Every structure is written in structure tokens, then in C-alpha cells.
């Protein structure tokens, strides 16, 4: 059973997932800083405050922390927007890379055709 567990951990998928989680944590710190240090001061200048946590809706004995929810939604939307732009950039780079590889393959194929023709001509001349 220990060997099976070791084999499972050694598979690339588990390691890829672990690296993804670590990268996501680092990326979250960057986006949190972007929201807290750059975007929210601009929102605060426009709205008068950057802290929405003080917005509370009281329904009798229950206090609904609407401000915290607004802050969480705003942070989520910023993270989703940043991830969208990152994924678009990666897709663009990937498609450009694939197009370059296809061009290289076409060049190799053209060379192979030419070399095949030369080989066949040389065979015909030897006969």
C-alpha cells in the first residue's frame, strides 16, 4: 500500500496540482495587493470610502454584514477579470507558438519532398 501511495504522489498530475496551488496562493497575494493598494483607493476617492465593511443592514435583532459581502464580491470580480486577461494572453501566446511550429513543420515537409525528388532522380540516372 505504501508503494501505491508513493507511485500516486510521484505521478505528474499530483505534482502539477501542488505547484498550481502554490502559484494560486502567490497570485492571490498579488491580486489582493492590487485590489487593496491600487484599485480600492481609486474607488475610495470616487465614493468617499474604501471600507465597505461598515455597511450593515439591520433586520430586527439580526445584522446583515452587507459591506463584507460587497467587498468579497468586488475582490472576486477583480480576481476573475485579472485571470481572464491572463488566460487570454496565454491563449494568444500559445496559438502564436503553435502557428510557428506548424510553419516549421511545413518547411521540413517541403524539404523532405525536395530531397525525395532528388533521390528519385539520382536513382533513375544510375539505371
C-alpha positions as CSV (number, residue, x, y, z in Angstrom):
1,X,0.0,0.0,0.0
2,X,2.9,2.3,0.7
3,X,4.3,1.7,-2.7
4,X,1.0,2.5,-4.3
5,X,0.8,5.8,-2.4
6,X,4.4,6.7,-3.4
7,X,3.5,5.9,-7.0
8,X,0.4,8.1,-6.8
9,X,2.4,11.0,-5.3
10,X,5.2,10.6,-7.9
11,X,2.7,11.0,-10.8
12,X,3.0,14.3,-12.6
13,X,-0.7,15.2,-12.0
14,X,-0.3,15.4,-8.3
15,X,2.9,17.5,-8.6
16,X,1.3,19.7,-11.2
17,X,-1.7,20.3,-8.9
18,X,0.6,21.1,-5.9
19,X,2.5,23.6,-8.0
20,X,-0.8,25.1,-9.2
21,X,-2.0,25.5,-5.6
22,X,1.3,27.3,-4.6
23,X,1.1,29.5,-7.6
24,X,-2.5,30.3,-6.9
25,X,-1.6,31.4,-3.4
26,X,1.1,33.7,-4.7
27,X,-1.2,35.0,-7.3
28,X,-3.9,35.7,-4.7
29,X,-1.5,37.8,-2.7
30,X,-0.6,39.8,-5.8
31,X,-4.3,40.4,-6.7
32,X,-5.2,41.2,-3.1
33,X,-2.5,43.8,-3.1
34,X,-3.8,45.1,-6.5
35,X,-7.3,45.5,-5.1
36,X,-6.3,46.9,-1.6
37,X,-3.4,49.2,-2.7
38,X,-4.3,50.4,-6.2
39,X,-8.0,49.8,-7.1
40,X,-9.7,50.5,-3.7
41,X,-8.0,53.9,-3.2
42,X,-9.4,54.9,-6.6
43,X,-12.8,53.6,-5.7
44,X,-12.5,55.4,-2.3
45,X,-11.7,58.7,-4.0
46,X,-14.7,58.3,-6.2
47,X,-17.1,57.1,-3.4
48,X,-15.6,58.6,-0.3
49,X,-14.6,55.4,1.4
50,X,-12.6,52.2,0.6
51,X,-14.0,50.2,3.5
52,X,-17.4,48.7,2.8
53,X,-17.4,46.6,5.9
54,X,-19.2,49.3,7.9
55,X,-22.3,48.9,5.7
56,X,-24.8,46.9,7.9
57,X,-28.4,46.2,7.2
58,X,-30.3,45.6,10.5
59,X,-33.4,43.4,10.3
60,X,-34.7,43.4,13.8
61,X,-32.3,41.6,16.0
62,X,-30.2,40.4,13.0
63,X,-27.4,42.5,11.5
64,X,-26.6,41.6,7.9
65,X,-23.0,42.5,7.1
66,X,-23.8,43.6,3.5
67,X,-20.5,45.6,3.3
68,X,-18.4,42.5,3.9
69,X,-20.3,40.7,1.1
70,X,-19.9,43.7,-1.3
71,X,-16.1,43.7,-0.5
72,X,-15.9,40.0,-1.2
73,X,-17.8,40.3,-4.5
74,X,-15.7,43.2,-5.6
75,X,-12.5,41.3,-4.8
76,X,-13.8,38.2,-6.7
77,X,-14.7,40.3,-9.7
78,X,-11.2,41.8,-9.8
79,X,-9.6,38.4,-9.5
80,X,-11.8,37.0,-12.2
81,X,-11.0,39.9,-14.5
82,X,-7.3,39.6,-14.0
83,X,-7.4,35.8,-14.5
84,X,-9.5,36.4,-17.7
85,X,-6.8,38.7,-19.1
86,X,-4.0,36.3,-18.1
87,X,-5.8,33.4,-19.8
88,X,-6.4,35.4,-22.9
89,X,-2.7,36.4,-23.0
90,X,-1.6,32.7,-22.5
91,X,-4.0,31.5,-25.2
92,X,-2.7,34.2,-27.6
93,X,0.9,33.2,-26.9
94,X,0.0,29.5,-27.2
95,X,-1.7,30.0,-30.6
96,X,1.2,32.0,-31.9
97,X,3.6,29.3,-30.7
98,X,1.5,26.5,-32.4
99,X,1.3,28.5,-35.6
100,X,5.1,28.9,-35.6
101,X,5.5,25.1,-35.1
102,X,3.2,24.4,-37.9
103,X,5.2,26.7,-40.2
104,X,8.4,24.9,-39.2
105,X,6.7,21.5,-39.9
106,X,5.6,22.7,-43.4
107,X,9.2,23.8,-44.1
108,X,10.5,20.4,-43.1
109,X,7.9,18.7,-45.2
110,X,8.8,20.8,-48.3
111,X,12.5,19.9,-47.8
112,X,11.6,16.3,-47.4
113,X,9.7,16.4,-50.7
114,X,12.6,18.1,-52.5
115,X,15.1,15.6,-51.1
116,X,12.9,12.7,-52.1
117,X,12.6,14.0,-55.6
118,X,16.4,14.4,-55.8
119,X,16.9,10.9,-54.5
120,X,14.5,9.5,-57.1
121,X,16.2,11.4,-59.9
122,X,19.6,10.1,-58.8
123,X,18.2,6.5,-58.8
124,X,16.8,7.0,-62.3
125,X,20.2,8.3,-63.6
126,X,22.1,5.3,-62.2
127,X,19.9,2.8,-64.1
